[in-house]
Amino acid sequence: MKKVIPNLIPEVEDVVVDIDELRIAYTEGSNGADGSVYFGSLQETMGNLGYNPSTGTEEYKRVYAIYSKENWKKLRAKFKEDLEEAARVGRIKKLANSRVDFDSDCFRIAQSGLQQIKKHMSVYLKEGDAVPIKELERLSKTLAKFQVTGRLALGDSTKELAATHADEGVNTDNLSKEEIHVLTRLLIKAQSEDP
């Protein structure tokens, strides 16, 4: 809103100043070349908007009276706080989105790994062959790693996972009854063959 600032001295003409534009420019600053926000003095802001910034002029004195009365410094401080909070929230959202993408990728990798183990085990199920001990140990360790990766991606805490895998056992929640039966038979057979 353009505001005529009445002249108190009869021989000096009234000054027309867009107080709203000046207040916003002062309190919200201007974008710097490097992407930062620059907050200039009242004089700099007036000069940037084409007003006479000399402190001795009537124009400056009248603007300064409004600046003081409306406490533009306080308005600027509040705007800076709001700007910092918005930037912080923006960074948090960006990090959260990155984490969601990362967790989704990890979960898909874990699912793919589990599918590969299932395919590998189905070969032994079809052929009825015993799984070599070293192969069974390798598959068990790999399965446990994929399970940890998947559960972390789904939000389980590391404490919960540590409790589940404290004895290096494998949680079989994601396996079919047939797969559990085969793994159990193979583990029993492996233990009986162990010297």
C-alpha positions as CSV (number, residue, x, y, z in Angstrom):
1,M,0.0,0.0,0.0
2,K,1.4,3.3,-1.0
3,K,1.3,5.7,1.9
4,V,1.6,9.5,1.7
5,I,3.8,10.5,4.6
6,P,2.6,14.0,5.4
7,N,5.2,16.7,5.6
8,L,5.4,18.6,8.8
9,I,7.4,21.4,7.2
10,P,5.2,23.4,4.8
11,E,7.9,24.1,2.2
12,V,8.8,20.4,1.7
13,E,6.4,18.3,-0.4
14,D,4.8,15.2,0.9
15,V,6.6,11.9,0.2
16,V,4.8,8.9,-1.3
17,V,6.3,5.7,-0.1
18,D,5.1,2.1,-0.5
19,I,5.4,1.2,3.2
20,D,4.2,-2.4,2.7
21,E,6.8,-3.0,0.0
22,L,9.5,-1.4,2.1
23,R,8.5,-3.4,5.3
24,I,8.4,-6.7,3.4
25,A,11.8,-5.9,1.7
26,Y,13.4,-5.0,5.0
27,T,11.9,-7.9,7.1
28,E,12.2,-10.7,4.5
29,G,15.5,-9.6,3.0
30,S,16.6,-10.3,-0.6
31,N,18.1,-13.3,-2.3
32,G,21.8,-13.2,-2.7
33,A,23.7,-14.5,-5.7
34,D,24.8,-17.6,-3.8
35,G,21.2,-18.5,-2.8
36,S,21.4,-17.1,0.7
37,V,19.1,-14.4,2.1
38,Y,20.7,-11.0,2.6
39,F,19.3,-8.7,5.2
40,G,20.3,-5.1,4.6
41,S,20.0,-2.1,6.7
42,L,17.0,0.2,6.5
43,Q,19.1,2.6,4.4
44,E,20.2,-0.1,2.0
45,T,16.6,-1.4,1.6
46,M,15.3,2.1,0.9
47,G,18.1,2.7,-1.7
48,N,17.4,-0.7,-3.4
49,L,13.7,0.4,-3.8
50,G,14.6,3.8,-5.2
51,Y,13.9,5.9,-2.1
52,N,16.4,8.4,-0.8
53,P,18.3,6.6,1.9
54,S,20.2,9.6,3.4
55,T,19.5,9.8,7.1
56,G,19.1,13.5,7.1
57,T,16.2,13.6,4.6
58,E,12.6,14.0,5.6
59,E,11.8,10.9,3.6
60,Y,14.1,8.8,5.7
61,K,13.0,10.4,9.0
62,R,9.3,9.7,8.2
63,V,10.1,6.1,7.1
64,Y,12.2,5.6,10.2
65,A,9.4,6.8,12.5
66,I,7.1,4.1,11.0
67,Y,10.0,1.5,11.2
68,S,10.4,2.2,14.9
69,K,6.7,2.4,15.7
70,E,6.0,-1.0,14.0
71,N,9.2,-2.5,15.3
72,W,10.5,-3.8,12.0
73,K,13.6,-5.3,13.8
74,K,11.3,-7.5,15.8
75,L,9.3,-8.5,12.6
76,R,12.7,-9.3,10.9
77,A,13.8,-11.4,13.8
78,K,10.5,-13.4,13.8
79,F,10.8,-13.8,10.0
80,K,14.4,-15.1,10.4
81,E,13.2,-17.6,13.0
82,D,10.4,-18.8,10.8
83,L,12.8,-19.1,7.8
84,E,15.2,-21.2,9.9
85,E,12.4,-23.4,11.1
86,A,11.1,-23.9,7.5
87,A,14.6,-24.7,6.3
88,R,15.0,-27.2,9.2
89,V,11.7,-28.9,8.4
90,G,12.6,-29.0,4.7
91,R,16.0,-30.7,5.6
92,I,14.2,-33.2,7.8
93,K,11.6,-34.0,5.0
94,K,14.4,-34.4,2.5
95,L,16.4,-36.7,4.8
96,A,13.2,-38.7,5.7
97,N,12.4,-39.1,2.0
98,S,16.0,-40.3,1.3
99,R,15.7,-42.7,4.2
100,V,12.4,-44.1,2.9
101,D,13.9,-44.6,-0.5
102,F,17.0,-46.3,1.0
103,D,14.9,-48.5,3.2
104,S,12.7,-49.5,0.3
105,D,15.7,-50.4,-1.8
106,C,17.2,-52.4,1.1
107,F,13.9,-54.2,1.5
108,R,13.6,-55.0,-2.2
109,I,17.2,-56.4,-2.1
110,A,16.4,-58.5,1.0
111,Q,13.3,-59.8,-0.7
112,S,15.2,-60.7,-3.8
113,G,17.9,-62.4,-1.7
114,L,15.3,-64.5,0.1
115,Q,13.7,-65.5,-3.2
116,Q,17.1,-66.7,-4.4
117,I,17.6,-68.8,-1.3
118,K,14.1,-70.2,-1.7
119,K,14.9,-71.1,-5.3
120,H,18.2,-72.7,-4.2
121,M,16.4,-74.7,-1.5
122,S,13.6,-75.8,-3.9
123,V,16.3,-77.6,-6.0
124,Y,17.2,-79.7,-3.0
125,L,13.5,-80.3,-2.2
126,K,12.8,-81.5,-5.8
127,E,15.8,-83.7,-6.1
128,G,15.6,-85.1,-2.5
129,D,19.4,-84.6,-2.1
130,A,21.0,-83.7,1.2
131,V,22.4,-80.2,1.3
132,P,26.1,-80.2,2.0
133,I,26.9,-78.8,5.5
134,K,29.0,-75.9,4.2
135,E,26.3,-75.0,1.8
136,L,23.7,-75.1,4.5
137,E,25.8,-73.0,6.8
138,R,26.4,-70.5,4.0
139,L,22.6,-70.3,3.2
140,S,21.7,-69.9,6.9
141,K,24.1,-67.0,7.3
142,T,23.0,-65.4,4.1
143,L,19.3,-65.9,5.1
144,A,20.0,-64.3,8.5
145,K,21.7,-61.3,6.8
146,F,18.8,-60.8,4.4
147,Q,16.4,-61.1,7.2
148,V,18.2,-58.5,9.3
149,T,18.4,-56.1,6.3
150,G,14.7,-56.6,5.6
151,R,13.6,-56.1,9.2
152,L,15.7,-53.0,9.6
153,A,14.2,-51.6,6.4
154,L,10.7,-52.3,7.9
155,G,11.7,-50.3,11.0
156,D,12.7,-52.9,13.6
157,S,15.2,-51.6,16.1
158,T,18.7,-53.0,16.3
159,K,17.9,-54.1,19.8
160,E,15.0,-56.2,18.7
161,L,17.2,-57.7,15.9
162,A,20.0,-58.4,18.3
163,A,17.7,-60.3,20.6
164,T,16.3,-62.4,17.6
165,H,19.8,-63.2,16.3
166,A,21.6,-63.4,19.6
167,D,22.4,-67.1,19.1
168,E,23.0,-66.7,15.4
169,G,19.8,-68.6,14.8
170,V,17.5,-67.8,12.0
171,N,14.0,-66.5,12.4
172,T,11.8,-68.6,10.1
173,D,8.7,-66.4,10.1
174,N,9.0,-65.8,6.3
175,L,9.5,-69.4,5.3
176,S,6.8,-71.9,4.4
177,K,6.1,-75.0,6.6
178,E,7.8,-77.2,4.0
179,E,10.9,-75.0,3.9
180,I,11.1,-75.0,7.7
181,H,10.7,-78.8,7.7
182,V,13.5,-79.2,5.1
183,L,15.8,-76.8,7.0
184,T,15.1,-78.6,10.2
185,R,15.9,-82.0,8.7
186,L,19.1,-80.6,7.2
187,L,20.2,-79.0,10.4
188,I,19.5,-82.2,12.4
189,K,21.4,-84.2,9.7
190,A,24.3,-81.7,9.8
191,Q,24.5,-81.9,13.6
192,S,24.6,-85.7,13.6
193,E,27.4,-85.7,11.0
194,D,29.4,-83.1,12.8
195,P,32.4,-84.8,14.6
